[in-house]
C-alpha cells in the first residue's frame, strides 16, 4: 500500500470513534441551507484540534477551508526528523 493511502487509512481508523461522534452531533443539530453555523464551527474546531489550518468563513459565512501538511505527516510516519 502506498504511503499516503496507508497514512490515510490509519488516520481514519484512529479517529473512527471521533468521526462517528461528529456525524451524530451534526445529525442532532439540523440546519437549513446556508445557515449551517453550528456545523461550521463544530467541523472547523474538530479539524483544528487534529492539526489542520482552518480558514473559517471561507468566502461565505458557512464555509471553511482546511489544509494539512501531508509531507510533514509522511515524514513523521517514516520516522524522519527533517
C-alpha positions in Angstrom: 0.0 0.0 0.0 1.3 3.5 -0.8 2.5 5.7 2.0 -0.3 8.3 1.6 -3.0 5.6 1.3 -1.6 3.8 4.4 -1.4 7.1 6.4 -5.0 8.0 5.4 -6.4 4.6 6.3 -4.5 4.7 9.6 -5.9 8.1 10.4 -9.5 7.0 9.6 -9.1 4.0 11.9 -7.5 6.1 14.6 -10.3 8.7 14.6 -13.2 6.4 13.7 -14.9 7.0 17.1 -14.4 10.8 16.9 -15.8 10.8 13.3 -18.9 8.8 14.4 -19.5 11.2 17.3 -19.0 14.2 14.9 -21.6 12.7 12.5 -24.1 12.0 15.2 -23.7 15.5 16.7 -24.3 17.2 13.4 -27.4 14.9 12.8 -28.8 16.0 16.1 -28.4 19.7 15.2 -30.2 20.1 11.8 -29.7 23.4 10.0 -31.2 25.0 6.9 -29.2 25.7 3.7 -26.6 28.4 4.1 -27.4 28.6 7.8 -25.1 25.8 9.0 -23.4 27.9 11.7 -23.3 25.1 14.3 -21.8 22.5 11.9 -19.4 25.1 10.5 -18.0 25.8 14.0 -18.1 22.1 15.0 -16.2 20.8 11.9 -13.7 23.7 12.0 -12.8 23.1 15.7 -12.6 19.3 15.1 -10.1 19.8 12.2 -8.1 22.4 14.1 -7.8 20.0 17.0 -6.4 17.5 14.6 -3.7 19.8 13.3 -5.4 21.3 10.3 -5.0 25.0 9.5 -8.6 26.2 9.0 -9.8 29.3 7.3 -13.2 29.9 8.9 -16.0 31.6 6.9 -14.1 31.0 3.7 -15.9 33.1 1.0 -19.2 32.6 2.7 -20.2 32.5 6.4 -20.9 28.8 6.5 -17.9 27.5 4.6 -14.3 26.8 5.6 -11.1 25.6 4.0 -8.8 23.2 5.8 -5.2 22.5 4.9 -3.0 19.7 6.3 0.8 19.4 5.6 0.9 15.9 4.2 4.7 16.0 3.8 5.2 16.6 7.5 2.8 13.7 8.3 4.5 11.3 5.9 8.0 12.2 7.3 6.7 11.7 10.8 5.2 8.3 9.8 8.5 7.3 8.3 10.5 8.4 11.4 12.3 11.2 9.6 13.2 14.3 11.6 13.8 16.8 8.8 
